[in-house]
Amino acid sequence: MPGGVSSPVRAFLAVGGEPPIIARAQGAEIFDTHGRGYVDLVGSWGPLILGHAHPAVIEAVVKAARDGLSFGATCEREVLLAEAVLSRFPWADKVRFVSTGTEAVMSAVRLARGATGRARIVKFDGCYHGHVDGLLVSGGSGLATLGTPASAGVPREYAELTEVLPLDDEPAAEQLFAHKGKEIAAVIIEPLPANSGLLVQRTSFLKKLRELTRAHGALLIFDEVISGLRVAPGGMCERTGITPDIVTLGKIVGGGMPVGAYLAKDELMSHVAPLGPVYQAGTLSGNPVAMAAGLATLSELSKPGVYERLEASAAMLSRGFERALERYDVQASIARVGSILWLSLQPGAPPRSWGAVDQKGAKLYAKIHRHALASGLWMAPSAFEVAFVSLAHADAHIQAATLAFERALALARDEH
Ligand SMILES: *Cc1c(COP(=O)(O)O)cnc(C)c1O
């Protein structure tokens, strides 16, 4: 396997050291092949809002597996998950299941282009939307940079259809729309950007994007692969009161199994095959075992008090980390929305755009990561990835995580 991994973020290239090989995980803890346990703040990068191997999810998966692994036809669990998803996004009429977040985004972009008859896509510097060719584009600094590929293998001609804007910058968006508004099929954004740190956007900025797209006949896509079902049942749509045209989901919607989804109003979804000319398909889409995991996860999430518990645990972790940072006099802060946290290793308030992120913090992070790991705390192997708190994180796990983090800060400081 290139780099010893099936997905590059799992390698420890950014922090150094050899990643442990994982044998199993339970609740808030993950265990390597040497039997060492860690309090897990990665949560499989977002899906595991209930924690690892939640009994209700495992039971549902085992039961579904006994009923058959794949039918190649619509299954009952698929209908139930569609209803459970749409009930959380009441403005949407239809949902299409796919197998990954990348696929959900790729399909949403195709739908936007097919429905508008336009080619150009606008994304934001610092937002990640999976490894879709046209979205593996970064802008660098400056207004409305024309897309250049951020990956080999993406033709320049293709990347040129992607415009990159800075986050948190209304004038840049207005200027782009003034020049190219008629060519833009869609603006895609993580309404809570959580793939380059946690770059919390002002609601007024997201509202501006809603106004601009509407005024110019372009669509607004909220990529809620991380935020959907996590920061509120209806994700950032619910938290901001903004209704986009298409929402993409992934991660939590599959409860740890490979599921992605995109949803929209009837009018838009009528463009999707077999109803319309936008083609999109999948042999294993709506897979019954994966649907069962998503369904069991959403069913647990519909119990009363669940989001309040996540909020309380994440606030406790955040306070613990903040106190540790103060004690060791580290110039840093914690950005947090609900159960998503990010350690911003720079002075002042957490940044709102990728351009405002001081990337020098990564050096200190690498040291903290190494010592935290040795102290039994599993953090993401990158300074710019967020931490996730799950419902399995009890006070004792939060306390253990805080102690390990404090120890890591002390040891990282002594290295100077
Ligand atoms: C993880 C992620 C994706 C890609 O999902 P995969 O399942 O990894 O393909 C897309 N968009 C956002 C916002 C993500 O966080």
The ligand as a Gaussian input file, in Angstrom:
#p B3LYP/6-31G(d) Opt

LIG

0 1
 C      -14.605000      13.668000       4.144000
 C      -15.171000      14.725000       3.279000
 C      -15.497000      14.484000       1.938000
 C      -15.143000      13.202000       1.230000
 O      -15.781000      12.106000       1.774000
 P      -15.136000      10.636000       1.514000
 O      -16.139000       9.714000       2.105000
 O      -13.812000      10.638000       2.187000
 O      -15.015000      10.479000       0.042000
 C      -16.143000      15.475000       1.237000
 N      -16.451000      16.653000       1.799000
 C      -16.141000      16.926000       3.090000
 C      -16.543000      18.233000       3.676000
 C      -15.472000      15.979000       3.854000
 O      -15.123000      16.264000       5.114000

